[in-house]
Amino acid sequence: MSIHDNILIKIREMKDSLTPVEKMVAEYVLQNLEEIPHLSIKSLAQLTKTSDASVLRFCKTMGYSGYRSFIVSISASLGSMEEQKDPYTDIQPGDDLSVIISNTSRNNIKSIEDTLSVIDKNEVDRAVQVLRQSNRIVFFGIGASGLVGIDAEQKFSRINKMCHTYTDGHSQLTAATLLEKGDVAVFISNSGNTIEILESLEITKKTGATIIAITKYNKSELADKANIVLNISTPELTIRSGAMGSRIAMLTIIDILFAGVASAEYKNVKKYLTKTHNIIASKHR
């Protein structure tokens, strides 16, 4: 179950990857939020020109056991919307610097809050456990996602985890080929459809390594083929600022994983953190 369940964010993120019938239900729900809690499953089916079975299938795709739990979640999300009126705001030409400071900060905060609505606590727990037991951790990411991998490598190296990040297609293919059972491969991709990532993913599947995906809450090849999926939610903004929100959300997931592993292994980790802190501090005296 997600940490802060918000069905409206889930529908927004999943909409483009739904079946045509499920998409009809999704679009009607998003356009008629206020009336949804008052509709029976039969009424919603009629209004969306679908069937009771299609509506129920849509609810299950969204992660709910039935129509009632879906409606309860819609009602809760509507209440949350009343409290939070700050939408994502895109960068506009000629924005005043104070507006840029405010909007950028708010967008980053919203990315983290929305990610809490789609990330599954049980999947986080599984990811922490496999990272703790891993022989080696390999991070795969292209572009901004590669920078997230570099941040992850820096963090996990400090607690003596054998790890490395690969940020270009050729080195990723080589690294994937050399993975073994007992290793953990973390694939970082907002879309989940980055060609280089999927090529390395195919190779990794054959090695027996455990695959963790950090990706947008959506149906994607990466999410479908990973052993563990850690979802993020990002704003529906243009190319100008969309990548900023996804990077912040991904960095937050890395921080959660690092803190989860470090907390579980605190006795050993404290020793390593102290050693690395002392050596770095001594170089700057």
C-alpha positions as CSV (number, residue, x, y, z in Angstrom):
1,M,0.0,0.0,0.0
2,S,1.2,3.5,-0.8
3,I,2.4,5.7,2.1
4,H,0.0,8.6,1.5
5,D,-2.7,7.2,-0.8
6,N,-4.0,9.6,-3.4
7,I,-6.1,8.1,-6.2
8,L,-6.2,11.3,-8.2
9,I,-2.4,11.3,-8.6
10,K,-2.5,7.6,-9.5
11,I,-5.1,8.2,-12.2
12,R,-3.2,11.2,-13.6
13,E,0.0,9.2,-13.8
14,M,-1.5,6.0,-15.2
15,K,-4.0,7.5,-17.6
16,D,-1.9,7.3,-20.8
17,S,-1.0,3.6,-20.3
18,L,-4.5,2.3,-19.5
19,T,-6.6,0.2,-21.9
20,P,-9.0,2.3,-24.1
21,V,-12.0,1.3,-21.9
22,E,-10.2,2.0,-18.6
23,K,-9.1,5.3,-20.1
24,M,-12.7,6.3,-20.7
25,V,-13.5,5.7,-17.0
26,A,-10.3,7.5,-15.9
27,E,-11.1,10.6,-18.0
28,Y,-14.7,10.8,-16.7
29,V,-13.5,10.5,-13.1
30,L,-11.0,13.3,-13.5
31,Q,-13.5,15.6,-15.2
32,N,-16.4,14.9,-12.7
33,L,-14.6,14.5,-9.4
34,E,-17.3,16.0,-7.2
35,E,-20.0,13.6,-8.3
36,I,-18.0,10.4,-8.3
37,P,-18.5,9.6,-4.5
38,H,-22.3,9.7,-5.0
39,L,-22.4,7.2,-7.9
40,S,-23.0,3.5,-7.8
41,I,-20.8,1.2,-9.9
42,K,-23.7,0.8,-12.3
43,S,-24.2,4.6,-12.6
44,L,-20.5,5.1,-13.3
45,A,-20.6,2.3,-15.9
46,Q,-23.6,3.9,-17.7
47,L,-22.1,7.4,-17.6
48,T,-18.8,6.2,-19.1
49,K,-20.5,3.9,-21.7
50,T,-18.7,0.9,-20.3
51,S,-19.8,-1.9,-18.0
52,D,-19.8,-2.8,-14.3
53,A,-17.0,-5.3,-15.0
54,S,-14.9,-2.6,-16.8
55,V,-15.3,-0.1,-13.9
56,L,-14.3,-2.8,-11.4
57,R,-11.3,-3.7,-13.6
58,F,-10.3,-0.1,-13.6
59,C,-10.5,0.0,-9.8
60,K,-8.2,-3.0,-9.5
61,T,-5.7,-1.6,-12.0
62,M,-5.5,1.4,-9.7
63,G,-4.7,-0.9,-6.8
64,Y,-8.1,-1.2,-5.0
65,S,-9.8,-4.5,-4.1
66,G,-13.2,-3.2,-5.1
67,Y,-15.4,-0.2,-6.0
68,R,-16.1,0.8,-2.4
69,S,-12.5,1.2,-1.4
70,F,-12.0,3.2,-4.6
71,I,-14.8,5.6,-3.7
72,V,-13.5,6.0,-0.2
73,S,-10.1,7.0,-1.6
74,I,-11.7,9.4,-4.1
75,S,-13.6,11.1,-1.2
76,A,-10.3,11.4,0.9
77,S,-8.5,12.8,-2.1
78,L,-11.2,15.5,-2.6
79,G,-10.8,16.5,1.0
80,S,-7.1,16.8,0.6
81,M,-7.5,18.9,-2.5
82,E,-9.5,21.4,-0.5
83,E,-6.6,21.8,1.9
84,Q,-3.9,22.0,-0.8
85,K,-4.6,24.5,-3.5
86,D,-1.0,24.8,-4.8
87,P,-0.8,23.2,-8.2
88,Y,2.4,22.6,-10.1
89,T,3.5,25.7,-11.9
90,D,5.7,25.7,-15.1
91,I,8.5,28.1,-15.8
92,Q,7.3,31.1,-17.8
93,P,9.3,33.4,-20.0
94,G,10.3,36.6,-18.1
95,D,9.2,35.3,-14.7
96,D,10.3,37.5,-11.8
97,L,13.1,35.9,-9.7
98,S,10.9,35.8,-6.6
99,V,8.3,33.9,-8.6
100,I,10.9,31.4,-9.9
101,I,12.2,30.8,-6.3
102,S,8.6,30.2,-5.0
103,N,7.4,28.1,-7.9
104,T,10.5,25.9,-8.2
105,S,10.5,25.2,-4.5
106,R,6.8,24.4,-4.5
107,N,7.1,22.1,-7.5
108,N,9.9,20.2,-5.8
109,I,7.9,19.9,-2.5
110,K,4.9,18.7,-4.6
111,S,7.0,16.1,-6.4
112,I,8.0,14.6,-3.0
113,E,4.5,14.7,-1.6
114,D,3.0,13.1,-4.8
115,T,5.6,10.4,-4.8
116,L,4.5,9.5,-1.2
117,S,1.1,8.9,-2.8
118,V,2.3,6.3,-5.3
119,I,5.3,4.6,-3.6
120,D,4.5,1.2,-2.0
121,K,5.9,0.8,1.5
122,N,6.1,-3.0,1.1
123,E,8.2,-2.6,-2.0
124,V,10.5,-0.2,-0.2
125,D,10.9,-2.8,2.6
126,R,11.8,-5.5,0.0
127,A,14.3,-3.1,-1.7
128,V,16.0,-2.4,1.6
129,Q,16.3,-6.1,2.4
130,V,17.8,-7.1,-1.0
131,L,20.3,-4.1,-0.8
132,R,21.4,-5.3,2.6
133,Q,22.0,-8.8,1.4
134,S,23.6,-7.9,-1.9
135,N,27.1,-8.8,-2.9
136,R,27.3,-5.8,-5.2
137,I,25.0,-2.9,-6.2
138,V,25.0,-1.5,-9.7
139,F,23.1,1.6,-10.6
140,F,22.0,2.3,-14.2
141,G,20.8,5.7,-15.4
142,I,21.0,8.0,-18.5
143,G,21.2,11.8,-18.3
144,A,19.5,13.3,-15.2
145,S,18.8,9.7,-14.0
146,G,22.5,9.0,-14.2
147,L,23.2,11.9,-11.8
148,V,20.8,10.3,-9.4
149,G,22.8,7.0,-9.7
150,I,26.0,8.9,-9.0
151,D,24.5,10.3,-5.8
152,A,23.4,6.8,-4.8
153,E,26.9,5.4,-5.4
154,Q,28.4,8.2,-3.2
155,K,26.0,7.4,-0.4
156,F,26.2,3.6,-0.4
157,S,30.0,3.7,-0.8
158,R,30.3,5.6,2.5
159,I,28.7,2.6,4.3
160,N,31.1,0.2,2.7
161,K,28.7,-1.3,0.1
162,M,30.4,-2.4,-3.1
163,C,28.6,-0.4,-5.8
164,H,29.1,1.5,-9.0
165,T,27.0,3.7,-11.4
166,Y,27.0,3.4,-15.1
167,T,25.7,6.4,-17.1
168,D,26.2,5.5,-20.8
169,G,24.8,2.8,-23.0
170,H,28.0,0.9,-23.8
171,S,29.3,0.7,-20.2
172,Q,25.8,-0.3,-19.0
173,L,25.8,-3.3,-21.4
174,T,29.2,-4.4,-20.2
175,A,28.2,-4.0,-16.5
176,A,24.9,-5.9,-17.1
177,T,26.7,-8.8,-18.7
178,L,29.0,-9.2,-15.7
179,L,26.2,-9.2,-13.1
180,E,25.6,-12.4,-11.1
181,K,23.1,-14.0,-8.7
182,G,23.3,-12.1,-5.4
183,D,24.0,-8.8,-7.1
184,V,21.3,-6.0,-7.2
185,A,20.8,-3.9,-10.3
186,V,19.0,-0.6,-9.8
187,F,17.5,0.9,-13.0
188,I,16.6,4.6,-12.8
189,S,14.3,6.0,-15.5
190,N,11.5,8.4,-15.2
191,S,9.6,7.1,-18.3
192,G,10.6,3.4,-17.9
193,N,11.1,3.2,-21.6
194,T,14.6,4.6,-22.1
195,I,16.2,2.4,-24.9
196,E,19.6,2.0,-23.3
197,I,18.1,1.1,-20.0
198,L,15.8,-1.5,-21.6
199,E,18.7,-3.1,-23.5
200,S,20.7,-3.5,-20.3
201,L,17.6,-4.7,-18.5
202,E,17.2,-7.6,-21.0
203,I,20.7,-8.7,-20.3
204,T,20.3,-8.4,-16.5
205,K,17.2,-10.6,-16.5
206,K,19.3,-13.5,-17.7
207,T,22.0,-13.1,-15.0
208,G,19.8,-13.9,-12.0
209,A,20.6,-10.5,-10.4
210,T,17.7,-8.8,-8.5
211,I,16.2,-5.8,-10.4
212,I,15.0,-2.7,-8.7
213,A,13.2,-0.1,-10.8
214,I,12.9,3.6,-9.8
215,T,10.4,4.9,-12.3
216,K,7.2,6.9,-12.9
217,Y,3.9,5.4,-11.7
218,N,2.9,4.0,-15.0
219,K,2.7,0.9,-17.1
220,S,6.2,0.6,-18.7
221,E,8.5,-2.2,-19.8
222,L,10.9,-1.4,-16.9
223,A,8.2,-1.6,-14.3
224,D,6.8,-4.8,-15.8
225,K,10.1,-6.6,-15.8
226,A,11.6,-5.5,-12.5
227,N,11.5,-7.6,-9.4
228,I,10.8,-4.6,-7.2
229,V,9.2,-1.3,-8.4
230,L,9.6,2.0,-6.5
231,N,7.3,4.5,-8.1
232,I,7.7,8.3,-8.3
233,S,5.2,11.0,-9.3
234,T,6.2,14.0,-11.3
235,P,4.4,17.1,-12.5
236,E,2.7,17.3,-15.8
237,L,4.9,20.1,-17.0
238,T,6.8,20.9,-20.2
239,I,10.3,19.8,-21.0
240,R,11.6,23.1,-19.4
241,S,10.9,22.0,-15.8
242,G,9.6,18.4,-15.8
243,A,13.0,16.8,-15.3
244,M,13.6,18.9,-12.2
245,G,10.7,17.4,-10.4
246,S,11.5,13.8,-11.4
247,R,15.2,14.3,-10.3
248,I,14.1,15.5,-6.8
249,A,11.6,12.6,-6.5
250,M,14.3,10.0,-7.5
251,L,16.8,11.5,-5.1
252,T,14.3,11.2,-2.4
253,I,13.8,7.5,-3.1
254,I,17.6,7.0,-3.0
255,D,17.7,8.8,0.4
256,I,14.9,6.6,1.7
257,L,16.8,3.4,0.6
258,F,20.1,4.6,2.0
259,A,18.5,5.6,5.4
260,G,16.6,2.2,5.5
261,V,19.8,0.2,5.0
262,A,21.9,2.5,7.3
263,S,19.3,2.3,10.1
264,A,19.0,-1.5,9.9
265,E,22.8,-1.9,10.0
266,Y,23.5,1.0,12.3
267,K,26.3,-0.6,14.4
268,N,28.5,-1.3,11.4
269,V,27.4,1.7,9.4
270,K,28.3,4.2,12.2
271,K,31.8,2.9,12.2
272,Y,32.1,3.4,8.4
273,L,30.5,6.8,8.4
274,T,32.8,8.0,11.2
275,K,35.9,6.8,9.3
276,T,34.8,8.4,6.0
277,H,33.8,11.7,7.8
278,N,37.1,11.9,9.6
279,I,39.3,11.3,6.6
280,I,37.4,13.9,4.6
281,A,37.4,16.4,7.5
282,S,41.2,16.0,7.9
283,K,41.8,16.9,4.3
284,H,40.0,20.2,4.7
285,R,41.8,21.4,7.9
